[in-house]
């Protein structure tokens, strides 16, 4: 029982739920308050273990005292300056989240027990799902309107094309003779002048109809591009709704498991739930390796030469790269040493919906959710380097890129979110060269 209690206490510490950890985690909550900015000092926050497909789940990572990183830059984490960061409350960005989403996000950060956190995560997922469904309905309406506009333009183009054909036929018949022939036939200068005016009028009509057809063609292409964007957004929304619904099912099962037991058995039930989280973390690590491995194949193909690296977001490095005491971080071998718990990325805490940018020139290889609901973007860069950006927002500021896009350093790819298992808004930023995890700080400049 002592061992089980120790496991529970250690896991709660890892999730930021222990008494002394709550104050630090609440600091992340300040980024949800009015006038928040990245210059605030968010606490360490949860991260996925560079998750991917399969059944991965981001691994919480608010460590009070993570072990030193084995990289050459281990020691004090490089913390990018927050100057120049947006000062506006990220929760009041265009279209604004619902009151339910704001309250649920704050409840996730403030939760001090497993049951409270599960409930808050469920409310947050439900609020986000409601927003996504509303947006989904709106996009479907926009798509229908665009499709009708394209049909109207096609009909108009058909009418104008038929008119142009008639004008060309009339011009052909009219030009089978000439002004001299008309004069010799009619003997009238008036008839000759009317003939010339008629030819000029036909030519003007032809030019006008041709120009209108060009404009219609341009508008059809613009509408078709818009329809393609709407289809892509709708596909992303459908995937996002599915991710929220899967997350809600999992959270409900875990909450039911805690409610079903008597108070005396609550500790054992919480340990069972935490054991599930630990297994998900291990699955996340394996799935992450697979996803990044696929991206590495792209990274090893000829790509534009890398020029420079930039920080993907301004904020505080809340957890460095390297071995850690956090029990929910997965096992990994690094530098020939097997570590029981290893964080193969850095976590950068920042206000909700702060823009996240590509750290370097590269190609997008994956955009989507992990089974636990975390939104991720994966980029392949020159030299076999792959970067992963996790916990991105998927509602008001969903990723702006799609697989196959080429992005430059500093191009926006998404925004800070709280998708997946996380104690607060932050970016989980991982880098690999082939199968070898890299400390992202070895690639980045000392400051943004």
C-alpha beads as a LAMMPS data file, in Angstrom:
LAMMPS data file: protein, C-alpha beads

448 atoms
447 bonds

1 atom types
1 bond types

-500.0 500.0 xlo xhi
-500.0 500.0 ylo yhi
-500.0 500.0 zlo zhi

Masses

1 110.0

Atoms # bond

1 1 1 0.000 0.000 0.000
2 1 1 2.916 2.291 0.712
3 1 1 4.232 1.650 -2.795
4 1 1 0.800 2.337 -4.328
5 1 1 0.494 5.543 -2.318
6 1 1 3.960 6.606 -3.449
7 1 1 3.009 5.952 -7.064
8 1 1 -0.140 8.036 -6.647
9 1 1 1.748 10.898 -5.004
10 1 1 4.468 10.838 -7.627
11 1 1 1.968 10.832 -10.464
12 1 1 0.000 13.674 -8.946
13 1 1 3.227 15.629 -8.687
14 1 1 3.874 14.893 -12.338
15 1 1 0.484 16.277 -13.250
16 1 1 0.923 19.390 -11.177
17 1 1 -1.726 18.425 -8.625
18 1 1 0.369 18.238 -5.477
19 1 1 -0.030 21.110 -3.030
20 1 1 3.223 22.860 -3.802
21 1 1 2.754 22.245 -7.539
22 1 1 -0.648 23.868 -7.688
23 1 1 0.697 27.357 -7.104
24 1 1 3.085 26.977 -10.016
25 1 1 0.415 25.537 -12.262
26 1 1 -1.899 28.390 -11.312
27 1 1 0.737 30.715 -12.762
28 1 1 -0.177 29.274 -16.138
29 1 1 -3.730 30.272 -15.374
30 1 1 -2.608 33.871 -15.359
31 1 1 -2.195 33.582 -19.113
32 1 1 -5.948 33.051 -19.320
33 1 1 -6.701 36.265 -17.443
34 1 1 -7.207 39.669 -18.996
35 1 1 -4.085 41.527 -20.104
36 1 1 -2.069 38.290 -20.127
37 1 1 1.107 38.248 -22.181
38 1 1 3.933 35.789 -22.884
39 1 1 6.078 37.808 -20.501
40 1 1 4.160 36.228 -17.656
41 1 1 5.828 33.312 -15.932
42 1 1 3.750 30.221 -16.625
43 1 1 4.522 27.124 -14.712
44 1 1 5.859 23.912 -16.180
45 1 1 3.185 22.250 -18.223
46 1 1 2.250 18.928 -19.682
47 1 1 3.717 17.609 -22.872
48 1 1 3.268 14.670 -25.176
49 1 1 6.227 12.472 -25.751
50 1 1 6.449 13.607 -29.369
51 1 1 3.198 11.812 -30.032
52 1 1 1.740 10.550 -33.251
53 1 1 -0.719 7.980 -34.520
54 1 1 -1.739 4.718 -32.892
55 1 1 -3.116 5.336 -29.423
56 1 1 -0.776 8.059 -28.228
57 1 1 -1.450 10.493 -25.446
58 1 1 0.579 13.543 -24.524
59 1 1 2.519 13.080 -21.328
60 1 1 2.152 15.655 -18.569
61 1 1 5.429 17.311 -17.780
62 1 1 5.249 19.907 -15.007
63 1 1 8.414 18.949 -13.206
64 1 1 9.407 20.743 -10.005
65 1 1 12.996 19.630 -10.480
66 1 1 13.734 17.827 -13.754
67 1 1 17.036 16.016 -14.047
68 1 1 19.820 17.717 -16.025
69 1 1 19.759 17.291 -19.775
70 1 1 22.448 15.063 -21.257
71 1 1 22.853 17.408 -24.203
72 1 1 25.740 19.799 -24.609
73 1 1 23.430 22.619 -23.660
74 1 1 22.171 20.975 -20.515
75 1 1 21.883 23.050 -17.433
76 1 1 19.883 26.202 -17.278
77 1 1 17.268 26.165 -20.003
78 1 1 17.560 28.872 -22.584
79 1 1 14.573 31.106 -22.105
80 1 1 13.641 33.318 -25.025
81 1 1 12.864 36.892 -24.160
82 1 1 9.224 37.796 -24.242
83 1 1 9.655 41.320 -25.541
84 1 1 7.545 42.157 -28.538
85 1 1 4.989 39.511 -27.642
86 1 1 1.319 40.370 -28.022
87 1 1 -0.158 42.137 -25.021
88 1 1 -3.838 41.367 -25.699
89 1 1 -5.635 38.678 -23.748
90 1 1 -5.456 35.676 -26.099
91 1 1 -8.900 34.620 -24.926
92 1 1 -10.405 37.712 -26.538
93 1 1 -9.024 37.154 -30.012
94 1 1 -11.429 37.362 -32.993
95 1 1 -14.601 35.291 -32.587
96 1 1 -13.741 34.688 -28.910
97 1 1 -14.374 31.405 -27.116
98 1 1 -17.539 30.795 -25.175
99 1 1 -17.778 31.518 -21.462
100 1 1 -17.991 27.751 -20.948
101 1 1 -14.661 27.215 -22.711
102 1 1 -12.932 29.957 -20.731
103 1 1 -14.229 28.615 -17.423
104 1 1 -13.352 25.023 -18.325
105 1 1 -9.814 26.018 -19.366
106 1 1 -9.299 27.784 -16.053
107 1 1 -10.732 24.792 -14.186
108 1 1 -8.236 22.455 -15.873
109 1 1 -5.355 24.615 -14.682
110 1 1 -6.760 25.097 -11.177
111 1 1 -7.715 21.455 -10.594
112 1 1 -6.106 19.940 -7.500
113 1 1 -7.433 16.383 -7.780
114 1 1 -7.715 13.748 -10.457
115 1 1 -11.518 13.820 -10.344
116 1 1 -11.603 17.618 -10.656
117 1 1 -9.217 17.521 -13.585
118 1 1 -11.176 14.848 -15.430
119 1 1 -14.354 16.857 -14.960
120 1 1 -12.722 20.090 -16.131
121 1 1 -11.175 18.388 -19.149
122 1 1 -14.589 16.966 -20.026
123 1 1 -16.221 20.393 -19.824
124 1 1 -13.449 21.930 -21.921
125 1 1 -13.718 19.192 -24.572
126 1 1 -17.513 19.578 -24.647
127 1 1 -17.273 23.365 -25.052
128 1 1 -14.708 23.001 -27.832
129 1 1 -16.820 20.332 -29.521
130 1 1 -19.821 22.675 -29.447
131 1 1 -17.762 25.413 -31.116
132 1 1 -16.447 22.997 -33.726
133 1 1 -19.958 21.784 -34.540
134 1 1 -21.127 25.386 -34.978
135 1 1 -18.189 26.145 -37.244
136 1 1 -18.783 22.902 -39.124
137 1 1 -22.397 23.930 -39.826
138 1 1 -21.227 27.401 -40.916
139 1 1 -18.610 25.970 -43.298
140 1 1 -21.165 23.603 -44.776
141 1 1 -23.396 26.615 -45.407
142 1 1 -20.498 28.500 -46.975
143 1 1 -19.675 25.482 -49.119
144 1 1 -23.270 25.243 -50.352
145 1 1 -23.306 28.968 -51.168
146 1 1 -20.017 28.669 -53.052
147 1 1 -21.246 25.638 -54.971
148 1 1 -24.404 27.533 -56.003
149 1 1 -22.303 30.516 -57.090
150 1 1 -20.093 28.261 -59.212
151 1 1 -23.177 26.716 -60.828
152 1 1 -24.566 30.188 -61.593
153 1 1 -21.244 31.247 -63.085
154 1 1 -21.062 28.100 -65.196
155 1 1 -24.574 28.752 -66.520
156 1 1 -23.674 32.364 -67.290
157 1 1 -20.496 31.216 -69.011
158 1 1 -22.552 28.820 -71.141
159 1 1 -24.917 31.607 -72.194
160 1 1 -22.070 33.982 -73.024
161 1 1 -20.229 31.264 -74.958
162 1 1 -23.336 30.591 -77.043
163 1 1 -23.723 34.329 -77.689
164 1 1 -20.110 34.600 -78.766
165 1 1 -20.574 31.720 -81.194
166 1 1 -23.586 33.478 -82.757
167 1 1 -21.629 36.712 -83.052
168 1 1 -18.759 34.916 -84.753
169 1 1 -21.172 33.302 -87.200
170 1 1 -22.752 36.674 -87.993
171 1 1 -19.329 38.210 -88.457
172 1 1 -18.340 35.384 -90.788
173 1 1 -21.437 35.880 -92.938
174 1 1 -20.974 39.667 -92.927
175 1 1 -17.362 39.472 -93.965
176 1 1 -18.044 37.247 -96.986
177 1 1 -18.389 40.538 -98.822
178 1 1 -16.788 43.946 -98.238
179 1 1 -17.701 47.634 -98.259
180 1 1 -16.963 47.966 -101.991
181 1 1 -19.148 44.999 -102.754
182 1 1 -21.998 46.494 -100.707
183 1 1 -21.673 49.806 -102.532
184 1 1 -21.570 48.180 -105.970
185 1 1 -24.558 46.039 -105.107
186 1 1 -26.682 48.717 -103.439
187 1 1 -25.296 51.833 -105.094
188 1 1 -25.820 53.600 -101.773
189 1 1 -23.181 55.217 -99.575
190 1 1 -25.627 55.031 -96.654
191 1 1 -25.906 51.245 -97.010
192 1 1 -22.135 51.042 -97.180
193 1 1 -21.697 53.098 -93.990
194 1 1 -24.370 51.022 -92.198
195 1 1 -22.503 47.872 -93.215
196 1 1 -19.260 49.194 -91.773
197 1 1 -21.046 50.245 -88.549
198 1 1 -22.605 46.793 -88.258
199 1 1 -19.185 45.140 -88.566
200 1 1 -17.768 47.474 -85.925
201 1 1 -20.704 46.722 -83.615
202 1 1 -20.170 42.957 -84.051
203 1 1 -16.472 43.354 -83.238
204 1 1 -17.291 45.411 -80.126
205 1 1 -19.824 42.820 -78.966
206 1 1 -17.320 40.036 -79.512
207 1 1 -14.730 41.903 -77.467
208 1 1 -17.208 42.620 -74.657
209 1 1 -18.413 39.011 -74.488
210 1 1 -14.846 37.697 -74.614
211 1 1 -13.872 40.001 -71.735
212 1 1 -16.916 38.897 -69.757
213 1 1 -16.004 35.251 -70.299
214 1 1 -12.503 35.994 -69.007
215 1 1 -13.939 37.616 -65.886
216 1 1 -16.307 34.700 -65.357
217 1 1 -13.411 32.272 -65.711
218 1 1 -11.364 34.193 -63.135
219 1 1 -14.313 34.263 -60.735
220 1 1 -14.974 30.540 -61.202
221 1 1 -11.339 29.787 -60.373
222 1 1 -11.527 32.029 -57.300
223 1 1 -14.717 30.341 -56.153
224 1 1 -13.234 26.888 -56.789
225 1 1 -10.167 27.823 -54.728
226 1 1 -12.498 28.965 -51.963
227 1 1 -14.446 25.720 -52.216
228 1 1 -11.212 23.735 -51.918
229 1 1 -10.301 25.690 -48.772
230 1 1 -13.759 25.099 -47.351
231 1 1 -13.501 21.377 -48.095
232 1 1 -10.102 21.248 -46.375
233 1 1 -11.417 23.138 -43.351
234 1 1 -14.474 20.909 -43.193
235 1 1 -12.263 17.815 -43.265
236 1 1 -10.179 19.238 -40.411
237 1 1 -13.322 20.125 -38.461
238 1 1 -14.708 16.626 -38.905
239 1 1 -11.433 15.193 -37.641
240 1 1 -11.406 17.631 -34.722
241 1 1 -14.990 16.797 -33.739
242 1 1 -14.115 13.108 -33.854
243 1 1 -11.093 13.712 -31.631
244 1 1 -13.223 15.597 -29.078
245 1 1 -15.849 12.864 -29.072
246 1 1 -13.250 10.141 -28.523
247 1 1 -11.715 12.183 -25.714
248 1 1 -15.111 12.690 -24.075
249 1 1 -15.735 8.929 -24.095
250 1 1 -12.369 8.234 -22.434
251 1 1 -12.815 10.977 -19.830
252 1 1 -16.331 9.777 -19.006
253 1 1 -15.121 6.212 -18.491
254 1 1 -12.369 7.385 -16.167
255 1 1 -14.714 9.670 -14.243
256 1 1 -17.251 6.847 -13.895
257 1 1 -14.509 4.578 -12.565
258 1 1 -13.732 7.091 -9.801
259 1 1 -17.383 7.724 -8.917
260 1 1 -18.266 4.034 -8.775
261 1 1 -15.951 3.256 -5.871
262 1 1 -16.431 3.983 -2.203
263 1 1 -14.261 6.698 -0.619
264 1 1 -12.052 4.030 0.912
265 1 1 -11.228 2.700 -2.534
266 1 1 -10.720 6.049 -4.216
267 1 1 -6.906 5.940 -3.978
268 1 1 -6.757 2.560 -5.695
269 1 1 -9.106 3.777 -8.443
270 1 1 -6.970 6.865 -9.008
271 1 1 -3.877 4.694 -9.247
272 1 1 -5.608 2.576 -11.902
273 1 1 -6.444 5.714 -13.912
274 1 1 -2.889 6.989 -13.570
275 1 1 -1.593 3.622 -14.703
276 1 1 -3.701 4.040 -17.830
277 1 1 -2.079 7.424 -18.390
278 1 1 1.367 5.890 -17.997
279 1 1 0.528 3.236 -20.587
280 1 1 -0.753 5.909 -22.944
281 1 1 2.513 7.777 -22.502
282 1 1 4.456 4.663 -23.523
283 1 1 2.176 4.173 -26.523
284 1 1 2.647 7.848 -27.409
285 1 1 6.401 7.441 -27.495
286 1 1 6.197 4.480 -29.871
287 1 1 3.642 6.179 -32.110
288 1 1 5.749 9.332 -32.129
289 1 1 8.763 7.385 -33.345
290 1 1 6.670 6.003 -36.213
291 1 1 5.288 9.401 -37.225
292 1 1 8.653 11.130 -37.090
293 1 1 10.215 8.199 -38.937
294 1 1 7.865 8.787 -41.855
295 1 1 8.719 12.480 -41.819
296 1 1 12.433 11.641 -41.760
297 1 1 12.072 9.992 -45.163
298 1 1 10.969 13.365 -46.539
299 1 1 13.721 15.156 -44.650
300 1 1 16.307 12.937 -46.327
301 1 1 15.117 13.912 -49.806
302 1 1 16.582 17.019 -51.489
303 1 1 15.100 20.058 -49.757
304 1 1 16.016 23.743 -49.931
305 1 1 19.183 24.366 -47.975
306 1 1 18.547 25.330 -44.374
307 1 1 19.384 28.961 -43.694
308 1 1 18.459 29.610 -40.068
309 1 1 16.392 28.481 -37.090
310 1 1 14.036 30.591 -35.024
311 1 1 12.103 30.003 -31.805
312 1 1 8.640 28.661 -32.666
313 1 1 6.978 30.735 -29.924
314 1 1 7.955 33.363 -27.363
315 1 1 7.604 32.043 -23.836
316 1 1 9.203 30.350 -20.881
317 1 1 10.972 26.994 -21.229
318 1 1 9.012 25.178 -18.546
319 1 1 10.628 21.773 -19.005
320 1 1 13.984 21.101 -20.677
321 1 1 15.133 18.181 -22.793
322 1 1 16.580 15.185 -20.983
323 1 1 16.079 12.560 -18.285
324 1 1 13.495 13.386 -15.677
325 1 1 11.950 12.070 -12.475
326 1 1 8.425 12.497 -13.829
327 1 1 6.823 9.041 -13.748
328 1 1 4.565 9.652 -16.745
329 1 1 7.433 10.429 -19.106
330 1 1 8.267 7.333 -21.193
331 1 1 11.362 5.191 -21.121
332 1 1 14.013 6.030 -23.709
333 1 1 17.605 5.132 -24.521
334 1 1 19.731 8.184 -25.243
335 1 1 23.477 8.261 -25.823
336 1 1 23.662 4.548 -25.079
337 1 1 22.059 4.984 -21.642
338 1 1 18.571 3.657 -20.847
339 1 1 16.559 6.155 -18.839
340 1 1 13.337 5.122 -17.068
341 1 1 11.811 8.529 -17.805
342 1 1 13.003 10.864 -20.539
343 1 1 11.575 14.091 -21.968
344 1 1 12.660 14.183 -25.600
345 1 1 11.547 17.767 -26.268
346 1 1 11.308 21.158 -24.627
347 1 1 8.074 22.672 -23.343
348 1 1 7.545 26.394 -23.935
349 1 1 4.744 27.883 -21.838
350 1 1 2.845 30.777 -23.427
351 1 1 -0.651 32.281 -23.351
352 1 1 -3.471 30.418 -25.024
353 1 1 -3.616 30.972 -28.794
354 1 1 -0.250 32.711 -29.024
355 1 1 0.934 32.158 -32.635
356 1 1 3.262 29.194 -33.208
357 1 1 5.609 29.401 -36.197
358 1 1 7.825 27.023 -38.128
359 1 1 11.259 26.864 -36.541
360 1 1 12.926 26.505 -39.945
361 1 1 12.290 26.115 -43.647
362 1 1 10.616 22.782 -44.240
363 1 1 7.765 20.677 -45.600
364 1 1 4.629 19.833 -43.612
365 1 1 4.287 16.047 -43.358
366 1 1 1.433 15.697 -40.874
367 1 1 -1.359 17.810 -39.399
368 1 1 -3.923 16.202 -37.136
369 1 1 -4.957 14.883 -33.766
370 1 1 -3.524 12.167 -31.628
371 1 1 -6.067 9.698 -30.251
372 1 1 -6.012 11.540 -26.923
373 1 1 -7.092 14.765 -28.670
374 1 1 -3.752 16.582 -28.946
375 1 1 -3.325 18.560 -32.167
376 1 1 0.132 18.243 -33.735
377 1 1 2.036 19.496 -36.770
378 1 1 5.183 17.738 -38.046
379 1 1 7.742 19.361 -40.358
380 1 1 10.618 17.807 -42.310
381 1 1 13.741 19.947 -42.778
382 1 1 16.997 19.667 -44.703
383 1 1 19.678 17.400 -43.307
384 1 1 17.269 14.754 -42.049
385 1 1 15.920 16.944 -39.211
386 1 1 12.252 16.637 -38.212
387 1 1 10.373 18.903 -35.786
388 1 1 7.089 18.249 -33.997
389 1 1 4.760 20.874 -32.491
390 1 1 2.132 19.539 -30.074
391 1 1 -0.838 20.704 -27.945
392 1 1 -1.821 23.194 -30.655
393 1 1 -5.242 24.829 -30.594
394 1 1 -7.869 23.213 -32.811
395 1 1 -10.836 25.542 -32.402
396 1 1 -10.488 29.317 -32.876
397 1 1 -6.881 29.174 -34.087
398 1 1 -6.530 25.778 -35.737
399 1 1 -3.385 24.983 -37.772
400 1 1 -3.147 27.045 -40.943
401 1 1 -1.089 24.508 -42.899
402 1 1 -1.774 21.162 -44.554
403 1 1 0.420 18.174 -45.364
404 1 1 2.553 18.958 -48.397
405 1 1 2.823 22.697 -47.739
406 1 1 6.271 24.296 -47.749
407 1 1 6.851 26.775 -44.934
408 1 1 9.649 29.206 -44.175
409 1 1 11.158 29.925 -40.775
410 1 1 8.747 32.182 -38.937
411 1 1 5.666 31.223 -40.973
412 1 1 2.635 30.658 -38.784
413 1 1 1.556 27.022 -38.544
414 1 1 -0.826 27.147 -35.585
415 1 1 -1.326 28.533 -32.098
416 1 1 -0.812 27.562 -28.459
417 1 1 -3.631 25.360 -27.236
418 1 1 -4.632 22.931 -24.503
419 1 1 -5.438 19.909 -26.636
420 1 1 -4.572 16.521 -25.227
421 1 1 -3.384 15.857 -21.696
422 1 1 -1.943 19.122 -20.417
423 1 1 -1.870 21.175 -17.228
424 1 1 -1.903 24.471 -19.095
425 1 1 -1.277 26.236 -22.416
426 1 1 2.162 25.487 -23.832
427 1 1 4.023 24.136 -26.865
428 1 1 5.705 20.742 -26.783
429 1 1 8.551 21.215 -29.290
430 1 1 10.566 18.147 -30.322
431 1 1 13.354 17.676 -32.863
432 1 1 14.957 14.563 -34.336
433 1 1 17.704 13.744 -36.799
434 1 1 16.783 10.338 -38.110
435 1 1 15.951 8.255 -35.041
436 1 1 18.061 10.346 -32.674
437 1 1 16.257 12.872 -30.438
438 1 1 17.854 16.322 -30.463
439 1 1 17.734 18.956 -27.794
440 1 1 15.905 21.673 -29.762
441 1 1 17.980 24.312 -27.951
442 1 1 21.067 23.123 -29.842
443 1 1 19.347 24.231 -33.059
444 1 1 17.791 27.460 -31.838
445 1 1 19.469 30.816 -31.249
446 1 1 19.998 31.945 -27.683
447 1 1 17.001 34.268 -27.970
448 1 1 14.253 34.942 -30.524

Bonds

1 1 1 2
2 1 2 3
3 1 3 4
4 1 4 5
5 1 5 6
6 1 6 7
7 1 7 8
8 1 8 9
9 1 9 10
10 1 10 11
11 1 11 12
12 1 12 13
13 1 13 14
14 1 14 15
15 1 15 16
16 1 16 17
17 1 17 18
18 1 18 19
19 1 19 20
20 1 20 21
21 1 21 22
22 1 22 23
23 1 23 24
24 1 24 25
25 1 25 26
26 1 26 27
27 1 27 28
28 1 28 29
29 1 29 30
30 1 30 31
31 1 31 32
32 1 32 33
33 1 33 34
34 1 34 35
35 1 35 36
36 1 36 37
37 1 37 38
38 1 38 39
39 1 39 40
40 1 40 41
41 1 41 42
42 1 42 43
43 1 43 44
44 1 44 45
45 1 45 46
46 1 46 47
47 1 47 48
48 1 48 49
49 1 49 50
50 1 50 51
51 1 51 52
52 1 52 53
53 1 53 54
54 1 54 55
55 1 55 56
56 1 56 57
57 1 57 58
58 1 58 59
59 1 59 60
60 1 60 61
61 1 61 62
62 1 62 63
63 1 63 64
64 1 64 65
65 1 65 66
66 1 66 67
67 1 67 68
68 1 68 69
69 1 69 70
70 1 70 71
71 1 71 72
72 1 72 73
73 1 73 74
74 1 74 75
75 1 75 76
76 1 76 77
77 1 77 78
78 1 78 79
79 1 79 80
80 1 80 81
81 1 81 82
82 1 82 83
83 1 83 84
84 1 84 85
85 1 85 86
86 1 86 87
87 1 87 88
88 1 88 89
89 1 89 90
90 1 90 91
91 1 91 92
92 1 92 93
93 1 93 94
94 1 94 95
95 1 95 96
96 1 96 97
97 1 97 98
98 1 98 99
99 1 99 100
100 1 100 101
101 1 101 102
102 1 102 103
103 1 103 104
104 1 104 105
105 1 105 106
106 1 106 107
107 1 107 108
108 1 108 109
109 1 109 110
110 1 110 111
111 1 111 112
112 1 112 113
113 1 113 114
114 1 114 115
115 1 115 116
116 1 116 117
117 1 117 118
118 1 118 119
119 1 119 120
120 1 120 121
121 1 121 122
122 1 122 123
123 1 123 124
124 1 124 125
125 1 125 126
126 1 126 127
127 1 127 128
128 1 128 129
129 1 129 130
130 1 130 131
131 1 131 132
132 1 132 133
133 1 133 134
134 1 134 135
135 1 135 136
136 1 136 137
137 1 137 138
138 1 138 139
139 1 139 140
140 1 140 141
141 1 141 142
142 1 142 143
143 1 143 144
144 1 144 145
145 1 145 146
146 1 146 147
147 1 147 148
148 1 148 149
149 1 149 150
150 1 150 151
151 1 151 152
152 1 152 153
153 1 153 154
154 1 154 155
155 1 155 156
156 1 156 157
157 1 157 158
158 1 158 159
159 1 159 160
160 1 160 161
161 1 161 162
162 1 162 163
163 1 163 164
164 1 164 165
165 1 165 166
166 1 166 167
167 1 167 168
168 1 168 169
169 1 169 170
170 1 170 171
171 1 171 172
172 1 172 173
173 1 173 174
174 1 174 175
175 1 175 176
176 1 176 177
177 1 177 178
178 1 178 179
179 1 179 180
180 1 180 181
181 1 181 182
182 1 182 183
183 1 183 184
184 1 184 185
185 1 185 186
186 1 186 187
187 1 187 188
188 1 188 189
189 1 189 190
190 1 190 191
191 1 191 192
192 1 192 193
193 1 193 194
194 1 194 195
195 1 195 196
196 1 196 197
197 1 197 198
198 1 198 199
199 1 199 200
200 1 200 201
201 1 201 202
202 1 202 203
203 1 203 204
204 1 204 205
205 1 205 206
206 1 206 207
207 1 207 208
208 1 208 209
209 1 209 210
210 1 210 211
211 1 211 212
212 1 212 213
213 1 213 214
214 1 214 215
215 1 215 216
216 1 216 217
217 1 217 218
218 1 218 219
219 1 219 220
220 1 220 221
221 1 221 222
222 1 222 223
223 1 223 224
224 1 224 225
225 1 225 226
226 1 226 227
227 1 227 228
228 1 228 229
229 1 229 230
230 1 230 231
231 1 231 232
232 1 232 233
233 1 233 234
234 1 234 235
235 1 235 236
236 1 236 237
237 1 237 238
238 1 238 239
239 1 239 240
240 1 240 241
241 1 241 242
242 1 242 243
243 1 243 244
244 1 244 245
245 1 245 246
246 1 246 247
247 1 247 248
248 1 248 249
249 1 249 250
250 1 250 251
251 1 251 252
252 1 252 253
253 1 253 254
254 1 254 255
255 1 255 256
256 1 256 257
257 1 257 258
258 1 258 259
259 1 259 260
260 1 260 261
261 1 261 262
262 1 262 263
263 1 263 264
264 1 264 265
265 1 265 266
266 1 266 267
267 1 267 268
268 1 268 269
269 1 269 270
270 1 270 271
271 1 271 272
272 1 272 273
273 1 273 274
274 1 274 275
275 1 275 276
276 1 276 277
277 1 277 278
278 1 278 279
279 1 279 280
280 1 280 281
281 1 281 282
282 1 282 283
283 1 283 284
284 1 284 285
285 1 285 286
286 1 286 287
287 1 287 288
288 1 288 289
289 1 289 290
290 1 290 291
291 1 291 292
292 1 292 293
293 1 293 294
294 1 294 295
295 1 295 296
296 1 296 297
297 1 297 298
298 1 298 299
299 1 299 300
300 1 300 301
301 1 301 302
302 1 302 303
303 1 303 304
304 1 304 305
305 1 305 306
306 1 306 307
307 1 307 308
308 1 308 309
309 1 309 310
310 1 310 311
311 1 311 312
312 1 312 313
313 1 313 314
314 1 314 315
315 1 315 316
316 1 316 317
317 1 317 318
318 1 318 319
319 1 319 320
320 1 320 321
321 1 321 322
322 1 322 323
323 1 323 324
324 1 324 325
325 1 325 326
326 1 326 327
327 1 327 328
328 1 328 329
329 1 329 330
330 1 330 331
331 1 331 332
332 1 332 333
333 1 333 334
334 1 334 335
335 1 335 336
336 1 336 337
337 1 337 338
338 1 338 339
339 1 339 340
340 1 340 341
341 1 341 342
342 1 342 343
343 1 343 344
344 1 344 345
345 1 345 346
346 1 346 347
347 1 347 348
348 1 348 349
349 1 349 350
350 1 350 351
351 1 351 352
352 1 352 353
353 1 353 354
354 1 354 355
355 1 355 356
356 1 356 357
357 1 357 358
358 1 358 359
359 1 359 360
360 1 360 361
361 1 361 362
362 1 362 363
363 1 363 364
364 1 364 365
365 1 365 366
366 1 366 367
367 1 367 368
368 1 368 369
369 1 369 370
370 1 370 371
371 1 371 372
372 1 372 373
373 1 373 374
374 1 374 375
375 1 375 376
376 1 376 377
377 1 377 378
378 1 378 379
379 1 379 380
380 1 380 381
381 1 381 382
382 1 382 383
383 1 383 384
384 1 384 385
385 1 385 386
386 1 386 387
387 1 387 388
388 1 388 389
389 1 389 390
390 1 390 391
391 1 391 392
392 1 392 393
393 1 393 394
394 1 394 395
395 1 395 396
396 1 396 397
397 1 397 398
398 1 398 399
399 1 399 400
400 1 400 401
401 1 401 402
402 1 402 403
403 1 403 404
404 1 404 405
405 1 405 406
406 1 406 407
407 1 407 408
408 1 408 409
409 1 409 410
410 1 410 411
411 1 411 412
412 1 412 413
413 1 413 414
414 1 414 415
415 1 415 416
416 1 416 417
417 1 417 418
418 1 418 419
419 1 419 420
420 1 420 421
421 1 421 422
422 1 422 423
423 1 423 424
424 1 424 425
425 1 425 426
426 1 426 427
427 1 427 428
428 1 428 429
429 1 429 430
430 1 430 431
431 1 431 432
432 1 432 433
433 1 433 434
434 1 434 435
435 1 435 436
436 1 436 437
437 1 437 438
438 1 438 439
439 1 439 440
440 1 440 441
441 1 441 442
442 1 442 443
443 1 443 444
444 1 444 445
445 1 445 446
446 1 446 447
447 1 447 448
